Amino acid sequence: MTTIQESYLLRLEYQRAKKNRIPRLILISKKEKEKELQEFIVKISHYEDGNWRNDYKDEADLLRLVTCGIPKLISKARSSTDQVENKENHLSPISPIVSPSISTYFDSIEDIDVNEIEHISEKILHPTNSDALLSAWSDLEVFTRSKRVWKHKIVWDVLDKEISSFDKGDHINDAIFIVKGMCLTGKRDNTDEVVTHIRRSYMEVLEQILGSGEEKLINSKPDIKQILEFTSTEEERFYIFWRAWKVCVEIKDDHQYSRSLTAFITDIERADPTYKYSINKELYYLIEKSPDPMIRKRAKEMKSFLFS
């Protein structure tokens, strides 16, 4: 099957599910995609619209996500179908599914036992072996879905340690994924505690990761974009993405440069014209004054992309 056919079938199935108000389960390979397919994926990857989405890196990761997500998806689909069928009886409209990932999120949010969360966190802070460490990260992610883990300092200690050393640690993607889940759970719990901590402690680091061309960090960029949707205004996000582009533009390899922009380049292009025109002079400066012909070329391409 060609990429064009795959893109067409994906659009067809997606629109069919959307028309019938059925929850959408979107599993996205982290492998490079054709431009048309990538643009469509970006377009439908907004979790407020009733889409459950997450990226997977290999078949084992895909199996884990499907195993976690399918039971909950079926439950939601049945609920949606029942409500549609009873629409004539004037039942209340279907509420959208709000989720930044395919992972199962539960209806109620509860406190977590101090001993339990400290036990798991200690396994991460002081691991005995790699298997125990991976299991502990997995357990913490599960707790994040339905527990107020943000109320415990030791959880922030775990995340602070990994995020502050993002360029050296091995589990930055796990930490970012958990922060994303905490944003959602905190929102559902009507608390600003998570957002406040992120804005105070992580915003600079998140921006640095967005500007990185390192392979393991590229995988975290879609999650960071979703975190920023909880923690920043539209204007703030635009300038964060713009500053990240100005770092990415220095990546020598063209392929890696393009991959580094995938998570947020569409947000720059679709931004308020006022924000876009505010960077026009900077683009002109790079085109005219940069001593690097590669940067001049990319700045010219960016200007054409934004204003043509």
C-alpha positions in Angstrom: 0.0 0.0 0.0 1.4 3.4 -0.9 1.8 6.3 1.5 -0.9 8.2 -0.3 -3.3 5.3 0.1 -2.4 5.0 3.8 -3.0 8.7 4.3 -6.4 8.5 2.5 -7.5 5.5 4.6 -6.4 7.1 7.8 -8.4 10.3 6.9 -11.4 8.2 6.0 -11.5 6.1 9.2 -10.8 9.2 11.3 -13.7 11.2 9.8 -16.0 8.2 10.1 -15.3 7.9 13.8 -15.5 11.6 14.3 -18.9 11.8 12.5 -20.3 9.1 14.8 -18.8 10.7 17.8 -16.7 7.7 18.7 -13.5 8.1 20.7 -10.4 8.0 18.4 -7.4 5.9 19.3 -4.4 7.3 17.5 -1.1 5.4 17.7 1.7 7.1 15.9 5.1 5.5 15.0 8.1 7.6 15.8 9.6 6.8 12.4 9.9 9.5 9.8 6.7 10.0 7.7 5.8 11.5 4.4 5.0 15.2 4.6 1.3 14.8 3.8 0.8 12.1 6.4 2.8 14.0 9.0 0.7 17.2 8.5 -2.5 15.3 8.9 -1.3 13.6 12.1 -0.3 17.0 13.5 -3.8 18.4 12.6 -5.7 15.7 14.5 -3.3 15.5 17.5 -5.3 17.8 19.8 -6.5 15.9 22.9 -9.3 18.4 23.7 -11.0 17.2 20.5 -11.7 13.7 21.8 -8.6 12.0 20.4 -6.5 9.7 22.5 -3.0 9.8 21.1 0.5 8.6 21.9 3.7 7.9 20.1 5.4 4.4 20.0 8.9 3.5 19.1 8.7 -0.2 18.4 6.3 -3.2 18.4 6.8 -3.9 22.1 5.9 -0.3 23.0 2.9 -0.5 20.6 1.6 -3.7 22.3 1.9 -2.0 25.8 -0.1 1.0 24.7 -2.8 -1.1 23.0 -3.1 -3.4 26.1 -3.5 -0.3 28.3 -5.8 1.7 26.0 -8.2 -0.7 24.3 -10.3 -1.6 27.3 -10.9 2.0 28.3 -11.5 3.0 24.7 -14.1 0.3 24.3 -15.9 1.4 27.4 -15.9 5.0 26.2 -17.1 4.0 22.7 -20.0 2.0 24.2 -20.9 5.0 26.3 -20.8 7.3 23.3 -22.9 4.9 21.2 -25.5 4.7 23.9 -25.8 8.4 24.2 -26.0 8.9 20.4 -28.8 6.2 20.1 -30.8 8.0 22.9 -30.3 11.5 21.5 -34.0 11.7 20.6 -34.8 11.3 24.3 -33.0 14.6 25.0 -30.2 13.1 27.0 -27.3 15.4 27.7 -24.7 15.8 24.9 -21.6 13.6 24.9 -18.7 15.1 26.7 -15.4 15.0 24.9 -12.6 12.7 26.0 -9.7 14.8 27.3 -6.4 13.0 27.3 -2.8 13.8 26.2 -2.0 10.1 25.7 -3.5 6.7 25.0 -2.8 5.6 28.6 -5.9 4.9 30.6 -7.1 7.7 32.8 -9.6 6.9 35.5 -12.7 8.8 36.5 -11.8 9.6 40.1 -8.6 11.2 41.4 -7.4 10.2 44.8 -4.6 10.8 47.3 -1.9 8.2 47.4 -0.5 6.5 50.4 2.8 8.2 51.5 4.6 4.9 52.0 3.6 3.6 48.6 4.7 6.7 46.7 8.0 7.0 48.7 8.8 3.3 48.0 8.4 3.7 44.3 10.3 7.0 44.2 13.2 5.6 46.2 13.5 2.8 43.6 14.1 5.5 41.0 16.4 7.7 43.0 18.4 4.8 44.3 17.9 1.9 41.8 19.4 -1.6 42.6 19.3 -2.6 38.9 18.0 -1.6 35.5 14.9 -3.9 35.7 13.8 -2.5 39.0 14.4 1.1 37.8 12.2 0.5 34.7 9.5 -1.1 36.8 9.5 1.9 39.2 9.2 4.4 36.3 6.2 2.4 35.0 4.5 2.3 38.4 4.9 6.0 38.8 3.3 6.6 35.4 0.4 4.5 36.4 -0.1 6.4 39.7 0.1 9.7 37.7 -3.2 8.8 35.9 -5.4 8.8 39.0 -3.4 9.9 42.0 -2.4 13.3 43.4 1.3 12.4 43.1 2.2 16.1 42.8 1.5 16.6 46.5 4.6 14.6 47.5 8.0 16.4 47.4 9.8 13.1 46.7 8.0 12.9 43.3 9.3 16.3 42.3 12.7 15.3 43.6 12.6 12.4 41.1 11.5 14.6 38.2 13.9 17.4 39.1 16.8 15.1 39.1 16.0 13.7 35.6 14.9 17.0 34.0 17.8 19.1 35.4 20.3 16.6 33.8 18.3 16.0 30.6 21.3 15.9 28.4 23.0 13.2 30.6 20.2 11.1 32.0 18.7 8.0 30.5 15.1 8.6 31.5 14.2 12.1 30.4 11.4 10.8 28.2 9.9 9.0 31.1 10.1 12.1 33.3 8.6 14.3 30.6 5.8 11.8 29.9 4.9 11.8 33.6 4.9 15.6 33.8 2.5 15.6 30.9 0.2 13.1 32.7 0.3 15.2 35.9 -0.8 18.3 33.9 -3.9 16.4 32.8 -4.7 14.9 36.1 -4.1 18.2 37.9 -6.5 19.9 35.4 -9.1 17.3 36.1 -8.6 17.8 39.8 -9.1 21.6 39.4 -5.7 22.5 40.9 -3.0 24.8 39.7 -0.2 23.1 41.7 1.3 21.2 38.8 1.2 24.2 36.4 2.7 26.5 39.1 5.6 24.1 39.7 6.3 23.6 36.0 6.3 27.3 35.3 8.6 27.9 38.3 11.1 25.1 37.7 10.9 23.6 34.2 10.1 26.1 31.5 13.7 27.0 30.7 14.7 23.4 30.5 11.7 22.4 28.4 12.7 25.2 25.9 16.2 23.9 25.8 15.0 20.4 24.9 12.8 21.8 22.2 15.9 23.4 20.6 17.9 20.2 20.8 18.8 17.9 17.9 19.7 15.0 20.1 17.8 11.9 19.1 16.5 10.9 22.5 15.3 14.5 23.2 13.5 14.7 19.8 11.2 12.0 21.1 10.1 14.1 24.0 9.1 17.2 21.9 5.5 16.3 21.2 5.0 15.7 25.0 6.6 19.1 25.8 4.3 20.8 23.3 1.3 19.4 25.1 2.8 20.4 28.5 3.1 24.0 27.2 -0.6 23.9 26.2 -1.4 23.6 29.9 1.3 25.9 31.2 1.6 28.8 28.8 -0.4 31.3 26.8 -0.6 31.2 23.0 1.7 34.1 22.8 4.2 32.6 25.2 4.2 29.3 23.2 4.9 31.1 19.9 8.0 32.8 21.2 9.2 29.6 22.9 8.9 27.8 19.6 10.5 30.7 17.8 13.5 30.7 20.2 13.7 26.9 19.8 13.9 27.3 16.0 16.7 29.7 16.3 18.7 27.0 18.1 17.7 24.2 15.8 18.6 26.3 12.7 22.3 25.7 13.6 22.0 21.9 13.4 24.3 20.9 10.5 22.5 17.8 9.3 19.4 18.7 7.2 17.5 15.6 8.0 18.0 16.0 11.8 17.2 19.7 11.5 13.8 18.9 9.9 13.0 16.2 12.5 13.9 18.7 15.3 11.2 21.0 14.1 8.4 18.5 13.4 6.7 18.9 16.8 6.2 22.7 16.7 6.8 24.1 13.2 3.1 24.0 12.3 2.3 26.0 15.5 4.6 28.7 14.3 3.1 28.7 10.8 -0.5 28.8 12.2 0.2 31.5 14.8 -1.5 34.9 15.1 -0.2 37.1 12.2 0.8 39.7 14.8 3.2 37.3 16.4 4.6 36.2 13.1 5.2 39.7 11.8 7.1 40.5 15.1 9.9 38.1 14.0 10.1 39.4 10.4 13.0 41.7 11.2 15.0 38.9 12.8 14.5 36.7 9.8 15.7 39.5 7.5 18.8 40.0 9.8 19.7 36.3 9.5 19.2 36.3 5.8 21.4 39.4 5.3 23.9 39.2 8.1 24.5 35.6 9.1 28.0 34.5 8.2 26.8 30.9 7.7 25.2 30.2 4.3 23.2 27.3 5.7 21.5 29.6 8.3 20.9 32.3 5.6 19.2 29.6 3.4 17.1 28.2 6.3 16.0 31.7 7.4 14.9 32.5 3.8 13.0 29.2 3.8 11.3 30.1 7.1 10.3 33.5 5.9 8.8 32.1 2.8 7.0 29.4 4.9 5.5 32.0 7.2 4.6 34.8 4.8 4.1 33.5 1.3 
